């Protein structure tokens, strides 16, 4: 975890550059016809794949962003935040309801009210997808698209927002407990897991199943090893050695608790990594399907393409050339 930064300015251009450095490139201007003076104060802290900011501007402002390339949650502590993503319906953030943005789709902030103090949370796309994969114990077959609002007045949303606010308060304290590596790592996982449990998305009900934590230790050991090094040329014998059980026992446990074989799980994790890389590729960047497939251990391209199509319902080339998922 990096130490927090405190930024103050009365200059709109300086504030725009600071937001671009900590979060995303933006256009920003102050709404006309108001008595409030622009006086920005941004307190930000990075926690691994997350950036958390306590943000206020003092005057009504408007902003425009391109595709964020990350998940983003705005939790107002006061005032009102009005925005839109892509062609979606207008969203209003209040102290009772946060706004949630997906990685793809341009964002327009129609009004960030001068009295609106907001906790802004940027979450790296790959980190949230990987955390979902870890919690599910399998590779998701569809893109992770979060619903655009989050109730932060009750339930899991309230508890997640409280954790985020606590982290934001410690941004300016380099001696705070959240800065310690032994605390920062589990705190990062708690924020990622908490968002997946609090926000609405197609996998939330599955995550809430109580049986999810009951996988045997040998299965968990193998799953952790594969997710940590999916590019490694694992064999069934090596995986059984990591699990500290016989190959047959590991096969039976995986079928019972994961729904596939150990080597099938390796293949699924690799396919998901390929899909992530293809979806996140820069348009016109020259990346090829065969290049990505080879990097993740798929040497028979015909068989790889068939498995990919069976798994995700489209060819690798369609993924590479499609618009980013989550566009409204």
Secondary structure, 3 states (H helix, E strand, C coil): CCCCEEEEECCHHHHHHHHHHHCCCCEEEECCCCCCCCCEEEEEEEECCEEEEEEECCCCEEEEECCCCEEEEEEEEECCEEEEECCCCCEEEECCEEEEECCCCCEEEEEECCCCEEEEEEEEHHHHHHHHHHHHCCCCCCCCCCCCEEECCCHHHHHHHHHHHHHHHCCCCCCCHHHCHHHHHHHHHHHHHHHHHHCCCCCHHHHCCHHHHHCCHHHHHHHHHHHHCCCCCCCHHHHHHHHCCCHHHHHHHHHHHCCCCHHHHHHHHHHHHHHHHHHCCCCCCCCCHHHHHHHCCCCCHHHHHHHHHHHHCCCHHHHHHCCCCCCC
